[in-house]
Amino acid sequence: MAASKAYKTKFPVARIKKIMQADEDVGKVAQVTPIVISRALELFMQQIILASTAKTRERGAKRVTVGHMKQAVMETEMFDFLEEIVGRVGDVGGEGSPKEEE
């Protein structure tokens, strides 16, 4: 990627920069930094969605539920850092029950 070539991000770069600068310990942020963070966020979202849809298919469901996402996080080593957060989320909607086909 050339320095003059603009990268179309899927997440708002200005908002990412604002969140980064909300921390008093963060000084100036290089122009490319929020773009890199945006791309990393895209890749992270792809991975968690792929893991969640795999759990949905395993259960024969048609819709991804909170339970599928929770199971994907709990069973995927890459998402270990999220286990505490999803541990606080209750299992909503029966986790891929046949009722989801509606």
N, C-alpha and C positions, 0 to 999 in steps of 0.2 A: 504494500500500500504506500503510495507516494505521499510525501508530506503535504502537497497541495490538494490531494484528493480528499473530499469530504466523505465521512462515513455516516450513513443513515442509521441512526440508533432507534431501537424500539422502545427505549425508556427515556424519559426527558432528562437530558444532560444538565440543564439548569437546575432542576430539582435535586438531582444527585449532588451537584456542587453545593447547593444550599444546605443539604443534610450534612455533607462533609464539613462545611464551615461552621455548622452549629456547635461543633465541639471546640471549646476554647483552646485546646492543645494543638489544633490544626491551624497552621498559618496559611500562607498562600498555596493555592492548588494549581498545578500546571494544567494548561488547557486540555491536554490529551488524557489526563487522569480520569475525569468523569466519563469519558468515552470508553476507556478501558473497563471501568467499573460497570458501565451499561452493558458492554459485551459479555462480561463475566456473569452478570445477572441473567442475560438471555440464555447462556449455556447452562447455568444452574437450573433455571426454570424448565428448560428442555429435559434435563435429566430427571427432575422430580416428576414431571408430567409423564415421561416415558415409564418410569417405575410405577407410578400410580395406575396408568392404563394397563400395564401388564398384570397388576393385581386384579383389576376389574375384569379382564379377560379370563384370568384363572378361575374366577368365581362365576363366570358365565353371565355377568351383568352387562347392561347396556349403558349405564351411566356411572361416571366416576363419583364416588361419595367421599365424605370425610373419612370414613372407615378405611377405604382403599388407600387414601393418602397416608393415613396413620400407619397402616400395615406396611406400606412401602418404606416409610421412614424407619420404622422399627426393625425391618428386616434387611436394610441396605446399609452396609458399613459406612459408605460415603456420607450418609445423612445422620451419623451418630450425634453430631452437635445439635440436632433438632429433637432428640428423644425426650428431653425434659419438657420442651414446649408442647409436643403432641401428647405427652403423657397426661397433661392437664385437660386435654380435649376428650369429651365423652364420645362414645360410639353412637353416632347419629344415624338413624334410618336403617338399622339392621345389617349394615356392611355387605351390600351386594345380594340381598335377598331377591327371590324371583319377583317380588312386587315391583321392582324397579323397571320392569318392562313396559309399564304403562306409559 
